[in-house]
Amino acid sequence: MNTEIIAHVNWLAVLVAGLAYFILRALWYSALFGKKWQSYNSSLMADPDAKKGAAEIMVLSLILMLGCSSGLALIITRLDVSGWLSGLEIGLITGICCSATAIHISYIYEKRPLGLHLINGLYNVAGNIIAAIIISCWR
């Protein structure tokens, strides 16, 4: 495997994209869809242990968002594209075809409500779009 592509990735852009994805999560699950998301997860929210380990969960989610942003950067670098429109296209494709699809497959088997599919799936599509735009514009 040729690893030369890694040298051409703007790792500062990856860091900013991962942080933007993380900030979007805070807005998405509080101001935008917090109450509805909590209603779909009422049994989870009623668990007294639900808030234990919140800091570790947030750190792990940031690491995973940085991983997603790294993957997007490798795709964008490999395809040698730049500009917000290319970022939008790549974010939309990866968000729908990878992130949202994986969530929906799991939720179908778990028999989760359609509203939860939409809240969580669209969050990941939006996160992929934002991260991909940042990375493709900052090349």
DRENDO-1510 file (C-alpha; in Angstrom, 1 decimal, always signed):
<recs>
REC; n; res; u; v; w
REC; 1; MET; +0.0; +0.0; +0.0 .
REC; 2; ASN; +1.3; +3.4; -1.0 .
REC; 3; THR; +1.2; +5.7; +2.1 .
REC; 4; GLU; +2.5; +8.7; +0.4 .
REC; 5; ILE; -1.0; +10.2; +0.3 .
REC; 6; ILE; -0.8; +10.7; +4.1 .
REC; 7; ALA; +1.9; +13.3; +3.6 .
REC; 8; HIS; -0.4; +15.4; +1.4 .
REC; 9; VAL; -3.3; +15.6; +4.0 .
REC; 10; ASN; -3.7; +18.9; +5.8 .
REC; 11; TRP; -3.9; +17.6; +9.3 .
REC; 12; LEU; -4.8; +21.0; +10.8 .
REC; 13; ALA; -7.9; +21.0; +8.5 .
REC; 14; VAL; -8.7; +17.4; +9.8 .
REC; 15; LEU; -8.5; +18.7; +13.4 .
REC; 16; VAL; -10.7; +21.7; +12.7 .
REC; 17; ALA; -13.2; +19.5; +10.8 .
REC; 18; GLY; -13.3; +17.0; +13.7 .
REC; 19; LEU; -13.9; +19.8; +16.1 .
REC; 20; ALA; -16.7; +21.3; +13.9 .
REC; 21; TYR; -18.3; +17.8; +13.7 .
REC; 22; PHE; -18.1; +17.7; +17.5 .
REC; 23; ILE; -19.6; +21.2; +18.0 .
REC; 24; LEU; -22.4; +20.3; +15.6 .
REC; 25; ARG; -23.2; +17.3; +17.8 .
REC; 26; ALA; -23.6; +19.6; +20.8 .
REC; 27; LEU; -26.0; +21.9; +18.9 .
REC; 28; TRP; -27.9; +19.0; +17.2 .
REC; 29; TYR; -28.6; +17.1; +20.4 .
REC; 30; SER; -29.4; +20.1; +22.6 .
REC; 31; ALA; -30.9; +23.2; +20.8 .
REC; 32; LEU; -32.1; +21.5; +17.6 .
REC; 33; PHE; -33.4; +18.0; +18.5 .
REC; 34; GLY; -32.6; +17.6; +22.2 .
REC; 35; LYS; -36.1; +17.2; +23.5 .
REC; 36; LYS; -37.3; +14.9; +20.7 .
REC; 37; TRP; -34.1; +12.8; +20.9 .
REC; 38; GLN; -34.6; +12.4; +24.7 .
REC; 39; SER; -38.3; +11.4; +24.2 .
REC; 40; TYR; -37.1; +8.6; +21.8 .
REC; 41; ASN; -34.6; +7.5; +24.4 .
REC; 42; SER; -36.8; +7.9; +27.5 .
REC; 43; SER; -35.8; +4.6; +29.0 .
REC; 44; LEU; -32.1; +5.5; +28.6 .
REC; 45; MET; -32.7; +8.9; +30.1 .
REC; 46; ALA; -34.5; +7.4; +33.2 .
REC; 47; ASP; -31.5; +5.2; +34.0 .
REC; 48; PRO; -29.6; +6.8; +36.9 .
REC; 49; ASP; -26.3; +5.5; +35.6 .
REC; 50; ALA; -26.9; +7.1; +32.2 .
REC; 51; LYS; -24.7; +10.1; +33.0 .
REC; 52; LYS; -21.8; +8.2; +34.4 .
REC; 53; GLY; -18.8; +8.3; +32.2 .
REC; 54; ALA; -20.0; +11.3; +30.2 .
REC; 55; ALA; -16.5; +12.8; +29.9 .
REC; 56; GLU; -15.1; +9.5; +28.6 .
REC; 57; ILE; -18.0; +9.2; +26.1 .
REC; 58; MET; -17.4; +12.8; +24.8 .
REC; 59; VAL; -13.6; +12.2; +24.5 .
REC; 60; LEU; -14.2; +8.9; +22.6 .
REC; 61; SER; -16.8; +10.6; +20.3 .
REC; 62; LEU; -14.3; +13.4; +19.5 .
REC; 63; ILE; -11.6; +10.8; +18.7 .
REC; 64; LEU; -14.1; +8.9; +16.4 .
REC; 65; MET; -15.1; +12.2; +14.7 .
REC; 66; LEU; -11.4; +12.9; +14.1 .
REC; 67; GLY; -11.1; +9.4; +12.6 .
REC; 68; CYS; -14.1; +10.1; +10.3 .
REC; 69; SER; -12.5; +13.5; +9.3 .
REC; 70; SER; -9.2; +11.7; +8.6 .
REC; 71; GLY; -11.0; +9.3; +6.3 .
REC; 72; LEU; -12.7; +12.1; +4.5 .
REC; 73; ALA; -9.3; +13.9; +4.1 .
REC; 74; LEU; -7.8; +10.8; +2.6 .
REC; 75; ILE; -10.7; +10.5; +0.1 .
REC; 76; ILE; -10.5; +14.2; -0.8 .
REC; 77; THR; -6.7; +14.1; -1.2 .
REC; 78; ARG; -6.8; +10.9; -3.2 .
REC; 79; LEU; -9.5; +12.4; -5.5 .
REC; 80; ASP; -7.5; +15.6; -5.7 .
REC; 81; VAL; -10.6; +17.8; -5.3 .
REC; 82; SER; -11.0; +21.2; -3.7 .
REC; 83; GLY; -13.7; +23.7; -3.0 .
REC; 84; TRP; -16.9; +23.8; -1.1 .
REC; 85; LEU; -19.0; +22.1; -3.8 .
REC; 86; SER; -16.7; +19.1; -3.9 .
REC; 87; GLY; -16.8; +19.0; -0.1 .
REC; 88; LEU; -20.6; +19.1; -0.2 .
REC; 89; GLU; -20.7; +16.3; -2.7 .
REC; 90; ILE; -18.2; +14.0; -0.9 .
REC; 91; GLY; -19.8; +14.8; +2.5 .
REC; 92; LEU; -23.3; +14.0; +1.2 .
REC; 93; ILE; -22.2; +10.8; -0.5 .
REC; 94; THR; -20.2; +9.5; +2.5 .
REC; 95; GLY; -22.8; +10.7; +5.0 .
REC; 96; ILE; -25.7; +8.9; +3.2 .
REC; 97; CYS; -23.9; +5.9; +1.9 .
REC; 98; CYS; -21.7; +5.1; +4.9 .
REC; 99; SER; -22.8; +6.8; +8.1 .
REC; 100; ALA; -26.5; +7.1; +7.9 .
REC; 101; THR; -26.9; +3.7; +6.2 .
REC; 102; ALA; -24.9; +1.9; +8.9 .
REC; 103; ILE; -27.1; +3.6; +11.6 .
REC; 104; HIS; -30.3; +2.6; +9.8 .
REC; 105; ILE; -29.2; -1.0; +9.4 .
REC; 106; SER; -28.6; -1.3; +13.1 .
REC; 107; TYR; -31.8; +0.5; +14.0 .
REC; 108; ILE; -33.9; -1.7; +11.8 .
REC; 109; TYR; -32.8; -4.7; +13.8 .
REC; 110; GLU; -33.1; -2.9; +17.1 .
REC; 111; LYS; -36.7; -1.7; +16.0 .
REC; 112; ARG; -35.9; +1.9; +16.9 .
REC; 113; PRO; -38.5; +4.6; +16.0 .
REC; 114; LEU; -38.2; +6.2; +12.6 .
REC; 115; GLY; -37.7; +9.6; +14.2 .
REC; 116; LEU; -34.6; +8.4; +15.9 .
REC; 117; HIS; -33.3; +7.1; +12.6 .
REC; 118; LEU; -33.8; +10.5; +11.1 .
REC; 119; ILE; -32.3; +12.5; +14.0 .
REC; 120; ASN; -29.2; +10.4; +14.2 .
REC; 121; GLY; -28.8; +9.6; +10.5 .
REC; 122; LEU; -29.2; +13.2; +9.4 .
REC; 123; TYR; -26.8; +14.4; +12.1 .
REC; 124; ASN; -24.1; +12.2; +10.6 .
REC; 125; VAL; -24.9; +13.3; +7.1 .
REC; 126; ALA; -24.6; +17.0; +8.2 .
REC; 127; GLY; -21.4; +16.2; +10.1 .
REC; 128; ASN; -19.8; +14.6; +7.1 .
REC; 129; ILE; -20.8; +17.5; +4.9 .
REC; 130; ILE; -19.4; +20.1; +7.3 .
REC; 131; ALA; -16.1; +18.2; +7.8 .
REC; 132; ALA; -15.7; +17.5; +4.0 .
REC; 133; ILE; -16.3; +21.1; +3.1 .
REC; 134; ILE; -13.7; +22.3; +5.7 .
REC; 135; ILE; -11.2; +19.8; +4.5 .
REC; 136; SER; -11.7; +20.4; +0.7 .
REC; 137; CYS; -11.7; +24.2; +1.1 .
REC; 138; TRP; -8.5; +24.1; +3.2 .
REC; 139; ARG; -6.2; +22.2; +0.9 .
</recs>
